[in-house]
């Protein structure tokens, strides 16, 4: 037990050291990529809590991320900015009155907005399981996107919001990512986490053993939604703008790829998946501008925009062919360094 605590402390210290030293080694573009990776780590580990640790096939994160993004944007914009920005309709008096200069308060508003909505939604979505749950939660994400378009007095509709303060930096995004990982790991390895894993393995058996499956799933759902809302708040303060088009199903699909690649049920796998997916697609960007020319065949195709995503997709396919349960499976990073016990060797 002591070894696990010491190793966890080492990882935390290394992560903090990296965040503190990164500005010395990366330019503005590199720091921007690191910010994206950190935000996606927060989103991935929170999504993995409900999809991987609890085994509920949910497709809702784009909805909660959108709620968090809009909530943070609306409380950070001043009433004067809102009056200037809202061009389709005058802003709702409630929206106009909301304002704070505190970034941490804005993130908490973003998180709690998504969390409260998730607790209400849980009464409907957890009446179904499996593919039906996926369909219901997919519909939720679409509804949130359409509401953002069709309620211009609340969100400025399809025009979106801009001029949002650029408050997200690597200290914020990295710090929230570290806190999120610590929180999720503590949940997964607690009594509550064992209940989640029992539901994942066999929900009927877990219920027969006395696990309150509805409340366990609801608490996991609420925790996941809170962190997704906070991630949405960080994202909007990194991009300085928000619009409904940013939160289509492709957002959820990207997170699904990340947690499946890293390994469903593995928090450290979700971290690795976020680093590989977000970092990898940027690292391969040079392929879009590369001139493809084969002189001896007389072929000159010029540049091929989108080639990086083709190559990136092929790499993902190869990885999944050879690691069908993801890179880490349902194991954590620590488990790869543990020595087998002597009893197990006899």
Secondary structure, 3 states (H helix, E strand, C coil): CHHHHHHHHHHHHHHHHHHHHHHHHCCHHHHHHHHHHHHHHHHHHHHHHHHHHCCCCCCCHHHHHHHHHHHHHHHHCCHHHHHHHCCCCCCCHHHHHCCCCCHHHHHHHHHHHHHHHHHHHHHHHCCCCHHHHHHHHHHHHHHHHHHHHHCHHHHCHHHCEECCCCCCCHHHHHHHHHHHHHHHHHHHCCHHHHHHHHHHHCHHHHHHCCCCHHHHHHHHHHHHHHHHHHHHHHHHHHHCEECHHHHCHHHHHHHHHHHHHHCCCCHHHHHHHHHHHHHHHHHCCHHHHCCEEEHHHCEEEECCCCHHHHHHHHHHHHHHHHCCCCCCCCCCHHHHCCCCCHHHHC
